[in-house]
Structure formats: structure tokens, C-alpha cells
């Protein structure tokens, strides 16, 4: 199973912001730190703000920060919402499925069970669990405390 890039960028953004709890960060800082596309990140940030995970402030002194404490951001919830509409395999999408053996195949049931097991594990963790070493995260992203 593989998360889509959008979900990956959501988690990276939340982790970055969580590692800088007392600062507003910019989209450019996050994109540069991870070496990811600024355009993709813009979509991610807009979505995270709409979903209430982050707040954005425009203008001078503006930026992005977490909307709630890291302990209140559940990983299972983030991934479920960010993956909404994505299908693991074609037969999960009844309207688009062209699978010829779907009526007799048990793979869909097995994969659905596996997906729920993955979400059950993610539901046990919050962003706070990912931030056990925020200084190391900052250091690994080649940032200094003066950048925050």
C-alpha cells in the first residue's frame, strides 16, 4: 500500500510546523527544506487550512502554523481525509471498475481489511508522537533556530 504524494506532503508540512511550534513558517521555507514542489505544497496548505489542521496569516509577519496542539492532530484522521476519493485498487470504485472477476474475487475484501488495519494503527498516533526529537528534525532539514 502506498499513500499518495498529497498525503505525504500533508504529513511533512505538519511535522515541519510541529518542529517550529513558536513560529509562523512560510510555504517557501517548507518547500525548500524538503526539496518539494512549491505548487504542490500550495494545494496541500490550502487543504490543511480548510480542514482546520493549520492556520494561515497573510501579509507582513504572516505565515503558517498549526491550528491545534500536535497531540490533538490524529494521524489516522489526517490520512483518511487526505486520501478520501483515492482507491487502493480499481474494484474499490464501483462506478469506474471494469474488473471482470469482481463478483467472485475475494481480493477486495482482503485489501479492505488490510486498509482498515493500517488506519487502526495510524489512529493510535498523533503528530506529537512524530515530534519526539524536534531539534533533530530541524537540524536534519538544515535549518537553524534563527530561521524560525
C-alpha positions as CSV (number, residue, x, y, z in Angstrom):
1,X,0.0,0.0,0.0
2,X,1.2,3.4,-0.8
3,X,0.0,6.9,0.3
4,X,-0.4,9.4,-2.4
5,X,2.0,12.3,-2.7
6,X,-0.6,14.7,-1.3
7,X,-0.9,12.8,2.0
8,X,2.9,12.6,2.2
9,X,3.2,16.3,1.8
10,X,0.5,16.8,4.4
11,X,2.4,14.9,7.0
12,X,5.7,16.6,6.0
13,X,4.1,20.0,6.4
14,X,2.5,19.2,9.8
15,X,5.8,17.7,11.0
16,X,7.7,20.8,9.9
17,X,5.3,23.1,11.6
18,X,5.2,21.0,14.7
19,X,9.0,21.2,14.9
20,X,8.7,25.0,14.9
21,X,5.9,25.5,17.5
22,X,6.5,29.1,18.3
23,X,6.9,30.5,14.8
24,X,4.9,31.1,11.7
25,X,6.6,29.5,8.8
26,X,6.3,30.2,5.0
27,X,5.4,27.8,2.3
28,X,8.8,28.6,0.6
29,X,10.6,27.5,3.8
30,X,8.8,24.2,3.9
31,X,9.2,23.5,0.2
32,X,12.9,24.3,0.3
33,X,13.5,22.3,3.5
34,X,12.1,19.2,1.9
35,X,13.1,19.9,-1.7
36,X,9.5,19.6,-2.9
37,X,7.3,21.4,-5.4
38,X,6.0,24.8,-4.2
39,X,2.9,24.4,-6.4
40,X,2.0,21.0,-4.8
41,X,2.6,22.5,-1.4
42,X,0.3,25.4,-2.1
43,X,-2.6,22.9,-2.6
44,X,-1.6,21.0,0.5
45,X,-1.5,24.1,2.7
46,X,-4.9,25.3,1.4
47,X,-6.4,21.9,2.1
48,X,-4.8,21.7,5.6
49,X,-6.2,25.1,6.4
50,X,-9.7,24.2,5.1
51,X,-9.6,21.1,7.2
52,X,-8.6,23.0,10.3
53,X,-5.2,21.5,10.9
54,X,-3.3,24.7,10.3
55,X,-4.0,28.4,10.2
56,X,-2.6,30.8,7.6
57,X,-2.0,34.5,8.1
58,X,-1.5,36.8,5.1
59,X,0.7,39.8,4.8
60,X,3.8,41.1,6.6
61,X,4.5,38.9,9.6
62,X,2.2,36.2,8.2
63,X,2.8,32.6,7.6
64,X,1.6,29.2,8.5
65,X,1.3,27.4,11.9
66,X,-0.5,24.6,13.5
67,X,-4.2,25.3,14.4
68,X,-4.1,23.0,17.4
69,X,-1.6,21.2,19.6
70,X,0.3,18.3,18.0
71,X,-1.4,15.9,20.5
72,X,-4.7,16.9,19.0
73,X,-3.8,16.0,15.4
74,X,-4.5,12.4,14.8
75,X,-2.6,10.7,12.0
76,X,-5.4,8.4,11.1
77,X,-7.7,11.3,10.7
78,X,-5.3,13.3,8.5
79,X,-4.6,10.3,6.2
80,X,-8.2,9.2,5.9
81,X,-9.2,12.8,4.9
82,X,-6.3,13.4,2.6
83,X,-6.7,10.0,0.9
84,X,-10.5,10.5,0.5
85,X,-11.5,9.6,-3.0
86,X,-8.4,7.6,-3.7
87,X,-8.9,4.0,-4.3
88,X,-6.5,1.3,-3.4
89,X,-7.5,-0.9,-6.4
90,X,-9.9,-0.4,-9.2
91,X,-12.6,-2.6,-7.7
92,X,-13.0,-0.2,-4.8
93,X,-14.6,2.3,-7.2
94,X,-17.9,0.8,-8.2
95,X,-18.6,3.4,-10.8
96,X,-15.3,3.0,-12.6
97,X,-14.5,-0.7,-12.0
98,X,-14.1,-2.8,-15.1
99,X,-12.8,-5.9,-13.3
100,X,-14.3,-9.0,-14.9
101,X,-14.0,-11.2,-11.8
102,X,-15.2,-8.8,-9.2
103,X,-18.3,-10.8,-8.3
104,X,-16.2,-13.9,-7.4
105,X,-13.0,-12.3,-6.2
106,X,-12.1,-12.0,-2.5
107,X,-9.1,-9.7,-3.0
108,X,-11.3,-6.6,-2.5
109,X,-12.4,-7.9,1.0
110,X,-8.8,-8.8,1.9
111,X,-7.5,-5.4,0.9
112,X,-10.3,-3.6,2.6
113,X,-9.4,-5.4,5.8
114,X,-5.7,-4.6,5.4
115,X,-6.5,-0.9,4.8
116,X,-8.6,-0.8,7.9
117,X,-5.8,-2.4,9.9
118,X,-3.4,0.3,8.6
119,X,-5.9,3.0,9.7
120,X,-6.3,1.4,13.1
121,X,-2.6,1.7,13.6
122,X,-2.5,5.3,12.4
123,X,-5.4,6.1,14.7
124,X,-3.2,5.3,17.7
125,X,-0.7,8.1,16.9
126,X,-0.8,11.8,16.8
127,X,1.6,14.4,15.4
128,X,3.1,14.7,18.9
129,X,4.3,11.1,18.5
130,X,6.3,12.1,15.4
131,X,7.9,15.1,17.2
132,X,9.9,13.3,19.9
133,X,13.1,14.9,18.6
134,X,12.0,18.3,17.0
135,X,15.6,19.7,17.3
136,X,16.9,16.8,15.3
137,X,14.2,17.3,12.7
138,X,15.1,21.0,12.4
139,X,18.8,20.1,12.1
140,X,18.2,17.4,9.5
141,X,16.3,19.8,7.4
142,X,19.3,22.1,7.6
143,X,17.5,24.8,9.4
144,X,18.7,26.9,12.3
145,X,16.7,28.4,15.1
146,X,17.1,31.8,13.6
147,X,15.2,30.7,10.5
148,X,12.1,30.1,12.7
